Amino acid sequence: MKIKADRRKPGRVDFFQFDSAYYNLYDYGMTKTVSLRIDMALLNSIDAASKAERKDRSEVVREALELWLKRRTIAEKVRRHREGYARHPVGPNEFAPVLGAQSWPK
């Protein structure tokens, strides 16, 4: 891997070339600042939770958004699963061979 400083900004080494692709080290892996409106009751709850968990407000909000995105993904998979079974319902004896082959302790 060939690494060399970018000469577009003399005196600063904030761009590097990795195999002909430029990566700005200030943006690579960095977070972006966003602004959003939150009512005071929710903000107070976030602040209380962040204090109890010893995390900053941004980390608590970030975790909440990540959980929301995961729940959304799971809900979509469940919806698709249900639609699939609605289109192709389970037959009356579909699982009979498997259930018949099982032996249960007495």
N, C-alpha and C positions, 0 to 999 in steps of 0.2 A: 504494500500500500504506500503510495507516494503522498507525502504531506508537505505542503509548502505554504508560506504566508502569502496572502493576496496583496499585491502591490497597489491596489486601488486606493488604499488608505494608508499612506506612509506613516510610520511611527506607531501604528496600532495593529495589533495582531488579533483581529476579531473575526476574520474570515479565513477559512482554510479550504484547500482543494483536496478532495478525496476522489481519486480516479475521475477527474473532470467534472465533479459535482461540487458546488459551493454550499457550505453550511454556515450560516450565521450563528456563532456561538451564543449570542445574546438571545436568540429566538429558539434555538434547538433545545428542546426539553423544558423550556420555560413556560410558565402559566401566563394567561392573558387576564387582564383586569376587565371586569364587566360591571355595569351599573344596573341595579334593578330596584324596583319599589316594593317594600315590605311594610305591612301595617305594624304599628308599634307593639301590639300584643305578641305577634309572631317574633318580632325582633327581640323583645324582652325574653321570650322563651328560648330563642337561639342563644342569647347571651348567658342565660342561666345554665343551659346545657353545656355551653363551651366552658364556663367557669367550673362546673362540676366535673367535667372530663379533663380539665386542664389542657384545653386545645383553644386555638384562636378561632374567631368567628368564621373565617374563610374555610378552615378545615372542616368545621361542623356542616356548613352549607354544602361544601364539596362532597362530603360523605352522603348527605341527604340526597343530593342530585344523582350520585352514582347508584344509590339504592333505588331511586325512582326509575332510573333507566333500566336497571336489572329487572325490577318488577314489571315494567312495560314489556320487556323482551319475553319474560316468562308468560305473561298474559297473552301475548301474541301466539306463542307456541301452543298454549292450552286451547286457544280459539281455533287454531288450525287443526289440532288434534281432534277436537269435537266435531268440526266440519267434516273431517275425513271419516269419522265413525258414523256421522249422519248420512254421508253419501254411500258408505259401505258398512252397514251394521253387522255386528257379530252374529253369525249363524247359530242355530239352536245347538248343534253338536260340534261346533268349531273347536272347543277345548276338551272335548270328551277323551281323545286319545291321551292327552297329557295328564288329565285328571285321573284317568283309569290306570295309568302307569305308575302313579305315585303310591307310595306305601306310607301310611301314617302309623306312628307308634300307638299301641293300645294301652 
